[in-house]
Amino acid sequence: MTKDEIVKTEIVNQAQILFQQYGLKKTTMDEIAAACGKGKSTLYHYFKNKEEVFNEVFVRELINLRVIVKQEVDQVKSVKDKLSIYVRVFHKEVLNKVNLYRIVKQELISEATKEVHFKKLMSFEKDYITRILEDGYDMGDCIDIERKDLNWFSEIIIAAFLGIVLYSIETENKFDQEKLDMATDLIIPKLFK
């Protein structure tokens, strides 16, 4: 890692902690600089503003989320099991990072920026589920789904289970995990062999 990469990583690490603790609006560039032990001018050397720092934090969270989910999903073979694990682990990990997702949903200053983050998250997840479905299709696990419909079908799966995740975020983590498990166990097996 170069010196610039090390400094930028340190800024993002400290900002991530502050954003999770206080939210985007209440966290200032001065606080991020102080947490890093750097001057504010150093932050502005690497980032134009606080939203740009948050963008880096958000991308990192997406990557971390994907790594955790992929590790669990890769341990099973069938598409049915992969999707069941995906839903459960994705939901759990999003709730672990609930403050960051609340920021995306509620606190970002710019509606356009909020939309970009939401689209990035949806695109990221849709592509991953599409790959799982394509693998399942190639193995003959998909029931009555044509290859040309796999991308659309992944959007339906995302829409259904994202509703559960958003509900969980809105209700301050009071969503019953057992009910998610029950819904997953009812829906996913009906779709796959």
FIKE-553830 format. One record per residue (C-alpha): residue number from 1; chain; x, z, y. Coordinates in nm, 3 decimals, padded with zeros to 5 digits, always signed. Each point is the difference from the previous one (the first is absolute). Last residue first. Layout:
<dozas>
<resi: NUM; chain: A; px: X; pz: Z; py: Y>
...
</dozas>
This chain:
<dozas>
<resi: 193; chain: A; px: -03.589; pz: -00.702; py: -02.869>
<resi: 192; chain: A; px: -00.053; pz: +00.000; py: +00.375>
<resi: 191; chain: A; px: -00.278; pz: +00.023; py: +00.257>
<resi: 190; chain: A; px: -00.223; pz: +00.264; py: -00.158>
<resi: 189; chain: A; px: +00.306; pz: +00.218; py: -00.061>
<resi: 188; chain: A; px: +00.077; pz: +00.011; py: +00.377>
<resi: 187; chain: A; px: -00.341; pz: +00.120; py: +00.124>
<resi: 186; chain: A; px: -00.096; pz: +00.309; py: -00.200>
<resi: 185; chain: A; px: +00.344; pz: +00.158; py: -00.043>
<resi: 184; chain: A; px: +00.081; pz: -00.068; py: +00.365>
<resi: 183; chain: A; px: -00.328; pz: +00.158; py: +00.110>
<resi: 182; chain: A; px: +00.068; pz: +00.306; py: -00.218>
<resi: 181; chain: A; px: +00.355; pz: +00.032; py: +00.130>
<resi: 180; chain: A; px: -00.122; pz: -00.025; py: +00.358>
<resi: 179; chain: A; px: -00.263; pz: +00.265; py: -00.077>
<resi: 178; chain: A; px: +00.266; pz: +00.227; py: -00.151>
<resi: 177; chain: A; px: +00.209; pz: -00.040; py: +00.314>
<resi: 176; chain: A; px: -00.280; pz: +00.158; py: +00.207>
<resi: 175; chain: A; px: +00.033; pz: -00.104; py: +00.363>
<resi: 174; chain: A; px: +00.061; pz: +00.291; py: +00.236>
<resi: 173; chain: A; px: +00.322; pz: -00.154; py: +00.135>
<resi: 172; chain: A; px: -00.110; pz: +00.026; py: +00.363>
<resi: 171; chain: A; px: -00.334; pz: -00.174; py: -00.047>
<resi: 170; chain: A; px: +00.113; pz: -00.307; py: +00.192>
<resi: 169; chain: A; px: +00.313; pz: -00.044; py: -00.211>
<resi: 168; chain: A; px: -00.196; pz: +00.028; py: -00.324>
<resi: 167; chain: A; px: -00.261; pz: -00.247; py: +00.123>
<resi: 166; chain: A; px: +00.278; pz: -00.241; py: +00.091>
<resi: 165; chain: A; px: +00.145; pz: +00.033; py: -00.351>
<resi: 164; chain: A; px: -00.340; pz: -00.052; py: -00.166>
<resi: 163; chain: A; px: -00.071; pz: -00.306; py: +00.212>
<resi: 162; chain: A; px: +00.347; pz: -00.125; py: -00.088>
<resi: 161; chain: A; px: -00.112; pz: +00.013; py: -00.364>
<resi: 160; chain: A; px: -00.279; pz: -00.250; py: +00.038>
<resi: 159; chain: A; px: +00.167; pz: -00.224; py: +00.257>
<resi: 158; chain: A; px: +00.326; pz: -00.013; py: -00.197>
<resi: 157; chain: A; px: -00.181; pz: -00.094; py: -00.324>
<resi: 156; chain: A; px: -00.198; pz: -00.269; py: +00.183>
<resi: 155; chain: A; px: +00.316; pz: -00.137; py: +00.162>
<resi: 154; chain: A; px: +00.167; pz: -00.014; py: -00.345>
<resi: 153; chain: A; px: -00.295; pz: -00.209; py: -00.119>
<resi: 152; chain: A; px: +00.059; pz: -00.252; py: +00.278>
<resi: 151; chain: A; px: +00.362; pz: -00.043; py: -00.105>
<resi: 150; chain: A; px: -00.097; pz: -00.020; py: -00.369>
<resi: 149; chain: A; px: -00.271; pz: -00.263; py: +00.055>
<resi: 148; chain: A; px: +00.216; pz: -00.312; py: -00.067>
<resi: 147; chain: A; px: +00.119; pz: +00.160; py: -00.326>
<resi: 146; chain: A; px: -00.357; pz: +00.021; py: -00.129>
<resi: 145; chain: A; px: -00.147; pz: +00.341; py: -00.067>
<resi: 144; chain: A; px: -00.237; pz: +00.035; py: -00.296>
<resi: 143; chain: A; px: +00.182; pz: +00.296; py: -00.155>
<resi: 142; chain: A; px: +00.366; pz: +00.034; py: +00.096>
<resi: 141; chain: A; px: +00.241; pz: +00.127; py: -00.269>
<resi: 140; chain: A; px: +00.126; pz: -00.340; py: -00.125>
<resi: 139; chain: A; px: +00.368; pz: +00.084; py: +00.053>
<resi: 138; chain: A; px: +00.031; pz: -00.265; py: +00.275>
<resi: 137; chain: A; px: -00.316; pz: +00.135; py: +00.160>
<resi: 136; chain: A; px: +00.139; pz: +00.353; py: -00.009>
<resi: 135; chain: A; px: +00.322; pz: -00.115; py: +00.169>
<resi: 134; chain: A; px: -00.207; pz: -00.182; py: +00.261>
<resi: 133; chain: A; px: -00.215; pz: +00.310; py: +00.049>
<resi: 132; chain: A; px: +00.305; pz: +00.222; py: +00.058>
<resi: 131; chain: A; px: +00.143; pz: -00.258; py: +00.242>
<resi: 130; chain: A; px: -00.335; pz: -00.014; py: +00.185>
<resi: 129; chain: A; px: +00.003; pz: +00.381; py: +00.022>
<resi: 128; chain: A; px: +00.339; pz: -00.011; py: +00.174>
<resi: 127; chain: A; px: -00.097; pz: -00.279; py: +00.237>
<resi: 126; chain: A; px: -00.321; pz: +00.181; py: +00.094>
<resi: 125; chain: A; px: +00.191; pz: +00.323; py: +00.068>
<resi: 124; chain: A; px: +00.252; pz: -00.152; py: +00.242>
<resi: 123; chain: A; px: -00.262; pz: -00.217; py: +00.165>
<resi: 122; chain: A; px: -00.226; pz: +00.301; py: +00.051>
<resi: 121; chain: A; px: +00.280; pz: +00.214; py: +00.147>
<resi: 120; chain: A; px: +00.118; pz: -00.278; py: +00.231>
<resi: 119; chain: A; px: -00.357; pz: -00.074; py: +00.107>
<resi: 118; chain: A; px: -00.055; pz: +00.367; py: +00.089>
<resi: 117; chain: A; px: +00.328; pz: +00.017; py: +00.190>
<resi: 116; chain: A; px: -00.077; pz: -00.320; py: +00.196>
<resi: 115; chain: A; px: -00.353; pz: +00.123; py: +00.077>
<resi: 114; chain: A; px: +00.132; pz: +00.326; py: +00.144>
<resi: 113; chain: A; px: +00.250; pz: -00.197; py: +00.210>
<resi: 112; chain: A; px: -00.281; pz: -00.217; py: +00.138>
<resi: 111; chain: A; px: -00.209; pz: +00.310; py: +00.073>
<resi: 110; chain: A; px: +00.290; pz: +00.129; py: +00.210>
<resi: 109; chain: A; px: +00.046; pz: +00.370; py: +00.065>
<resi: 108; chain: A; px: +00.032; pz: +00.097; py: -00.362>
<resi: 107; chain: A; px: -00.181; pz: +00.324; py: -00.067>
<resi: 106; chain: A; px: -00.294; pz: -00.062; py: -00.228>
<resi: 105; chain: A; px: +00.061; pz: -00.214; py: -00.308>
<resi: 104; chain: A; px: +00.376; pz: -00.041; py: +00.012>
<resi: 103; chain: A; px: +00.049; pz: +00.361; py: +00.105>
<resi: 102; chain: A; px: -00.240; pz: +00.114; py: -00.272>
<resi: 101; chain: A; px: +00.215; pz: -00.192; py: -00.249>
<resi: 100; chain: A; px: +00.310; pz: +00.184; py: +00.117>
<resi: 99; chain: A; px: -00.178; pz: +00.335; py: -00.025>
<resi: 98; chain: A; px: -00.123; pz: -00.076; py: -00.353>
<resi: 97; chain: A; px: +00.344; pz: -00.046; py: -00.151>
<resi: 96; chain: A; px: -00.066; pz: +00.211; py: -00.309>
<resi: 95; chain: A; px: -00.354; pz: -00.144; py: +00.003>
<resi: 94; chain: A; px: +00.150; pz: -00.348; py: -00.023>
<resi: 93; chain: A; px: +00.209; pz: +00.118; py: -00.296>
<resi: 92; chain: A; px: -00.298; pz: +00.134; py: -00.195>
<resi: 91; chain: A; px: -00.213; pz: -00.310; py: +00.061>
<resi: 90; chain: A; px: +00.282; pz: -00.237; py: -00.097>
<resi: 89; chain: A; px: +00.071; pz: +00.204; py: -00.314>
<resi: 88; chain: A; px: -00.361; pz: -00.002; py: -00.123>
<resi: 87; chain: A; px: -00.081; pz: -00.361; py: +00.086>
<resi: 86; chain: A; px: +00.329; pz: -00.137; py: -00.135>
<resi: 85; chain: A; px: -00.025; pz: +00.200; py: -00.324>
<resi: 84; chain: A; px: -00.342; pz: -00.152; py: -00.071>
<resi: 83; chain: A; px: +00.124; pz: -00.345; py: +00.103>
<resi: 82; chain: A; px: +00.301; pz: +00.018; py: -00.232>
<resi: 81; chain: A; px: -00.209; pz: +00.139; py: -00.287>
<resi: 80; chain: A; px: -00.249; pz: -00.288; py: +00.020>
<resi: 79; chain: A; px: +00.283; pz: -00.253; py: +00.045>
<resi: 78; chain: A; px: +00.153; pz: +00.121; py: -00.326>
<resi: 77; chain: A; px: +00.367; pz: +00.102; py: -00.028>
<resi: 76; chain: A; px: +00.058; pz: +00.345; py: +00.148>
<resi: 75; chain: A; px: +00.314; pz: +00.156; py: +00.154>
<resi: 74; chain: A; px: +00.021; pz: -00.268; py: +00.271>
<resi: 73; chain: A; px: -00.305; pz: +00.147; py: +00.174>
<resi: 72; chain: A; px: +00.169; pz: +00.337; py: +00.057>
<resi: 71; chain: A; px: +00.321; pz: -00.139; py: +00.146>
<resi: 70; chain: A; px: -00.198; pz: -00.259; py: +00.195>
<resi: 69; chain: A; px: -00.213; pz: +00.266; py: +00.171>
<resi: 68; chain: A; px: +00.303; pz: +00.202; py: +00.114>
<resi: 67; chain: A; px: +00.194; pz: -00.307; py: +00.116>
<resi: 66; chain: A; px: -00.306; pz: -00.148; py: +00.178>
<resi: 65; chain: A; px: -00.068; pz: +00.323; py: +00.189>
<resi: 64; chain: A; px: +00.364; pz: +00.019; py: +00.108>
<resi: 63; chain: A; px: -00.014; pz: -00.360; py: +00.125>
<resi: 62; chain: A; px: -00.324; pz: +00.059; py: +00.186>
<resi: 61; chain: A; px: +00.139; pz: +00.323; py: +00.148>
<resi: 60; chain: A; px: +00.311; pz: -00.183; py: +00.120>
<resi: 59; chain: A; px: -00.218; pz: -00.264; py: +00.167>
<resi: 58; chain: A; px: -00.196; pz: +00.276; py: +00.174>
<resi: 57; chain: A; px: +00.311; pz: +00.180; py: +00.124>
<resi: 56; chain: A; px: +00.142; pz: -00.325; py: +00.138>
<resi: 55; chain: A; px: -00.329; pz: -00.075; py: +00.178>
<resi: 54; chain: A; px: +00.001; pz: +00.356; py: +00.135>
<resi: 53; chain: A; px: +00.334; pz: -00.063; py: +00.168>
<resi: 52; chain: A; px: -00.147; pz: -00.318; py: +00.153>
<resi: 51; chain: A; px: -00.303; pz: +00.197; py: +00.116>
<resi: 50; chain: A; px: +00.232; pz: +00.254; py: +00.170>
<resi: 49; chain: A; px: +00.163; pz: -00.264; py: +00.216>
<resi: 48; chain: A; px: +00.258; pz: -00.278; py: +00.018>
<resi: 47; chain: A; px: +00.202; pz: +00.127; py: -00.297>
<resi: 46; chain: A; px: +00.373; pz: -00.005; py: -00.082>
<resi: 45; chain: A; px: +00.160; pz: +00.039; py: +00.346>
<resi: 44; chain: A; px: -00.311; pz: +00.185; py: +00.113>
<resi: 43; chain: A; px: +00.076; pz: +00.274; py: -00.252>
<resi: 42; chain: A; px: +00.359; pz: +00.027; py: +00.125>
<resi: 41; chain: A; px: -00.128; pz: +00.027; py: +00.359>
<resi: 40; chain: A; px: -00.204; pz: +00.302; py: -00.105>
<resi: 39; chain: A; px: +00.322; pz: +00.181; py: -00.081>
<resi: 38; chain: A; px: +00.070; pz: +00.099; py: -00.356>
<resi: 37; chain: A; px: -00.024; pz: +00.325; py: -00.197>
<resi: 36; chain: A; px: -00.244; pz: -00.170; py: -00.232>
<resi: 35; chain: A; px: -00.277; pz: +00.257; py: +00.059>
<resi: 34; chain: A; px: +00.078; pz: -00.013; py: +00.374>
<resi: 33; chain: A; px: -00.034; pz: -00.378; py: +00.006>
<resi: 32; chain: A; px: -00.331; pz: +00.015; py: -00.186>
<resi: 31; chain: A; px: -00.126; pz: +00.267; py: +00.237>
<resi: 30; chain: A; px: +00.102; pz: -00.205; py: +00.307>
<resi: 29; chain: A; px: -00.165; pz: -00.310; py: -00.151>
<resi: 28; chain: A; px: -00.322; pz: +00.200; py: -00.005>
<resi: 27; chain: A; px: -00.226; pz: +00.114; py: -00.284>
<resi: 26; chain: A; px: -00.348; pz: +00.109; py: +00.108>
<resi: 25; chain: A; px: -00.153; pz: -00.349; py: -00.009>
<resi: 24; chain: A; px: +00.156; pz: -00.100; py: -00.333>
<resi: 23; chain: A; px: -00.101; pz: +00.301; py: -00.205>
<resi: 22; chain: A; px: +00.140; pz: +00.353; py: +00.011>
<resi: 21; chain: A; px: +00.137; pz: +00.081; py: -00.347>
<resi: 20; chain: A; px: -00.002; pz: -00.340; py: -00.167>
<resi: 19; chain: A; px: +00.124; pz: -00.169; py: +00.316>
<resi: 18; chain: A; px: +00.273; pz: +00.264; py: +00.043>
<resi: 17; chain: A; px: +00.130; pz: -00.034; py: -00.356>
<resi: 16; chain: A; px: -00.006; pz: -00.380; py: +00.017>
<resi: 15; chain: A; px: +00.175; pz: +00.006; py: +00.336>
<resi: 14; chain: A; px: +00.285; pz: +00.201; py: -00.151>
<resi: 13; chain: A; px: +00.052; pz: -00.244; py: -00.285>
<resi: 12; chain: A; px: -00.046; pz: -00.306; py: +00.226>
<resi: 11; chain: A; px: +00.267; pz: +00.125; py: +00.241>
<resi: 10; chain: A; px: +00.238; pz: +00.080; py: -00.286>
<resi: 9; chain: A; px: -00.054; pz: -00.345; py: -00.150>
<resi: 8; chain: A; px: +00.077; pz: -00.164; py: +00.338>
<resi: 7; chain: A; px: +00.319; pz: +00.204; py: +00.033>
<resi: 6; chain: A; px: +00.117; pz: -00.091; py: -00.352>
<resi: 5; chain: A; px: -00.089; pz: -00.367; py: +00.046>
<resi: 4; chain: A; px: +00.195; pz: -00.011; py: +00.328>
<resi: 3; chain: A; px: +00.304; pz: +00.164; py: -00.164>
<resi: 2; chain: A; px: -00.008; pz: -00.262; py: -00.274>
<resi: 1; chain: A; px: -00.120; pz: +00.081; py: -00.349>
</dozas>
